[in-house]
Amino acid sequence: MGDHLACSVFSEWQSYLVTRADLDKQPHEVAEMFDGVAKRYDLTNTVLSFGQDRGWRRATRAALGLRPGERVLDVGAGTGVSTEELSRSGAFAVGADISTGMLRAGRHAGREVPLLAGDALRLPFPDATFDAVTISFALRNVVDTEGALRELGRVTRPGGRLVVCEFSHPLNPAFRTVYLQYLMRSLPTVARGVSSNPEAYVYLAESIRAWPDQAALAAKIGGSGPWARVGWRNLTGGIVALHRATRV
């Protein structure tokens, strides 16, 4: 019964969300969707990633090469769990997110970092404010990828660093097939058991499948204007990739 219901939900949402995943990510819709999953967002991520999310956050912090006294902006910070990880470097870490529900959940959880409302396309900071910027698992939910990369560049000082932590494409073909089956079939089912809004994870699964691979995202970053020396490193066999760049 549970599997039948999950497959039914998946089928009903798939035809509608295929276009949303790569074409129709309006800011208010994204904010409302994440408001709906905020209550149990961090727990759901840990369950769905089999605990790998903690290691991905640590890898992002390491890739940024933060030093005490530097200022780092965490865009798409959600509840601020990633922002807290960045602050462990000794840098002054600020989180920004478009979902006020996620920010409220973070404050309720007692996050000890600044968490501000902010759209990735119109960040509420002056030019060249930060030594480093990062966006984790959120760039694919922005309606204008290149616009967001330019805006991240605007608030970063020349010579500053960017790290994009995002789902990507597993390198091994057999592993990629198994991963996509999990993503599109099992993930919505698992989400029903732990998420406060499991239907949203159908959209999130489709958005992951539609996202560019490692080389294509690197080309987007390099072609967005302010970023140079773009490279990437695969995590967990390519399920996630860390893209790095330097502000020119």
C-alpha positions in Angstrom: 0.0 0.0 0.0 2.8 2.5 0.9 4.7 1.7 -2.3 1.6 2.0 -4.4 0.7 5.4 -2.8 4.3 6.7 -3.3 4.3 5.6 -7.0 0.9 7.3 -7.5 2.2 10.6 -6.0 5.3 10.3 -8.1 3.3 9.8 -11.3 0.9 12.6 -10.6 3.7 15.1 -9.9 6.2 14.0 -12.4 4.5 15.4 -15.5 3.9 18.8 -13.8 7.4 19.0 -12.2 9.5 18.1 -15.2 9.1 21.6 -16.5 9.4 23.2 -13.1 12.7 21.5 -12.5 14.5 23.3 -15.3 12.3 26.1 -16.4 9.8 27.4 -13.8 11.6 28.1 -10.6 10.0 31.3 -9.6 11.4 32.8 -6.4 8.1 32.9 -4.5 7.4 29.2 -5.4 10.8 28.1 -4.3 10.5 30.0 -1.0 7.0 28.5 -0.3 8.3 25.0 -1.1 11.2 25.3 1.3 8.9 26.9 3.9 6.9 23.7 3.7 9.9 21.4 4.4 11.7 23.6 7.0 10.4 21.8 10.1 12.3 18.6 9.4 14.6 19.7 6.6 17.9 18.9 8.3 16.7 15.5 9.6 15.3 14.6 6.1 18.6 15.5 4.4 20.6 13.3 6.8 18.3 10.4 6.3 18.1 10.7 2.5 21.9 11.1 2.1 22.7 8.3 4.5 24.6 10.8 6.7 26.8 12.0 3.8 25.5 15.6 4.2 27.8 16.1 7.2 30.9 15.2 5.2 29.8 17.4 2.3 29.6 20.4 4.6 33.0 19.8 6.0 34.4 19.4 2.5 32.9 22.7 1.5 34.5 24.5 4.4 37.9 23.0 3.6 37.6 23.9 -0.1 37.0 27.6 0.8 40.3 27.7 2.7 38.9 30.1 5.2 41.1 31.9 7.7 40.2 33.5 11.1 38.9 37.1 10.6 37.7 36.6 7.0 34.1 37.1 6.0 32.2 34.4 4.2 28.7 34.4 2.9 26.6 31.2 2.8 23.8 31.7 0.2 20.9 29.3 0.3 21.8 28.6 3.9 18.5 27.2 4.9 18.4 26.6 8.6 22.0 27.7 9.0 23.6 24.3 9.7 26.0 24.9 6.8 26.7 28.4 8.0 27.6 27.1 11.5 30.0 24.6 9.8 31.8 27.5 8.0 32.1 29.4 11.3 34.2 26.6 12.8 37.1 27.9 10.6 37.2 31.1 12.7 35.8 33.2 9.8 32.8 35.4 10.3 30.1 33.5 8.6 26.7 35.0 7.5 23.8 32.9 6.1 21.2 34.1 3.6 18.2 32.3 2.3 15.0 33.2 0.4 12.8 31.0 2.7 11.8 32.8 5.9 10.4 29.5 7.1 13.9 27.9 6.9 15.4 30.9 8.7 12.9 30.7 11.5 13.6 27.0 11.9 17.3 27.8 12.2 16.7 30.5 14.8 14.4 28.1 16.7 17.2 25.5 16.6 19.5 28.0 18.3 22.0 28.7 15.5 24.7 31.1 16.7 25.4 32.7 13.3 23.6 35.6 11.6 20.8 34.4 9.3 19.3 37.0 6.9 16.5 36.9 4.3 18.0 37.3 0.9 17.4 36.4 -2.8 20.5 35.0 -4.6 19.7 37.4 -7.5 19.5 40.5 -5.2 21.7 40.0 -2.2 21.4 42.6 0.5 25.1 43.4 0.8 27.4 46.1 -0.7 29.9 45.3 -3.4 33.1 43.4 -2.4 31.8 42.7 1.1 33.1 39.1 1.5 36.4 37.3 1.2 34.6 34.1 0.1 31.1 33.0 -0.9 29.5 29.6 -1.2 26.1 28.2 -2.2 25.2 24.6 -1.3 22.4 22.6 -3.0 20.6 25.8 -3.9 22.0 27.1 -7.2 19.8 24.7 -9.2 16.8 26.2 -7.6 17.5 29.8 -8.8 15.6 30.9 -11.9 18.7 32.5 -13.4 21.9 30.5 -12.8 24.3 32.9 -14.5 22.6 35.9 -12.8 23.2 34.3 -9.4 26.8 33.6 -10.2 27.3 37.3 -11.2 25.6 38.4 -8.0 27.8 36.2 -5.9 30.7 37.8 -7.7 29.4 41.3 -7.0 29.5 40.8 -3.2 33.0 39.1 -3.3 36.2 41.1 -3.2 38.7 40.7 -6.1 40.8 37.7 -5.4 38.0 36.2 -3.3 36.9 32.6 -3.6 33.7 30.8 -4.6 32.7 27.2 -3.8 29.5 25.7 -5.3 28.5 22.5 -3.6 25.8 20.9 -5.7 24.4 17.5 -6.7 26.0 16.3 -9.9 26.4 13.2 -12.2 28.0 10.0 -10.9 31.0 9.0 -13.0 30.5 5.2 -13.1 27.7 4.2 -15.5 26.4 1.3 -13.4 26.5 3.4 -10.2 24.7 6.3 -12.0 21.9 3.9 -13.1 21.4 2.7 -9.5 21.6 6.3 -8.2 18.9 7.6 -10.6 16.6 4.7 -9.7 17.0 5.7 -6.0 16.6 9.3 -6.8 13.4 9.0 -8.9 11.7 6.0 -7.2 13.0 5.4 -3.6 13.7 9.0 -2.5 10.0 10.2 -2.7 9.0 7.1 -0.7 11.6 7.6 2.0 10.7 11.3 2.2 7.1 10.4 3.0 8.4 8.8 6.3 10.5 11.7 7.5 9.7 15.0 5.7 7.1 17.5 6.7 6.3 18.1 3.0 7.3 14.9 1.1 5.8 16.0 -2.3 8.5 18.7 -2.5 11.1 16.0 -2.7 9.7 14.9 -6.0 10.5 18.3 -7.4 14.0 18.2 -5.8 14.7 14.8 -7.2 13.7 16.0 -10.7 15.8 19.2 -10.3 18.8 17.0 -9.5 18.3 14.8 -12.6 17.9 17.9 -14.9 21.0 19.7 -13.5 24.1 20.1 -15.7 27.1 17.7 -15.2 30.4 18.8 -13.8 32.0 20.2 -17.0 28.8 22.0 -18.0 28.5 23.7 -14.7 32.2 24.7 -14.8 31.5 26.3 -18.2 28.6 28.2 -16.7 30.7 29.5 -13.8 33.6 30.5 -16.1 31.2 32.2 -18.6 29.3 34.2 -16.0 31.7 37.1 -16.0 33.6 37.6 -12.7 35.0 34.1 -12.1 38.2 32.5 -13.3 40.4 29.5 -12.5 37.4 27.2 -12.3 37.9 23.6 -11.3 35.9 20.9 -9.5 36.3 17.9 -7.2 33.9 15.0 -7.1 32.5 13.7 -3.8 30.8 10.4 -3.2 31.5 9.1 -6.7 30.2 12.3 -8.3 26.8 12.4 -6.6 28.1 15.8 -5.4 30.7 18.1 -6.9 32.5 21.0 -5.4 33.2 23.7 -8.0 35.8 26.3 -7.1 36.6 29.6 -8.7 38.4 32.9 -8.0 37.0 36.4 -8.3 38.9 38.4 -10.9 
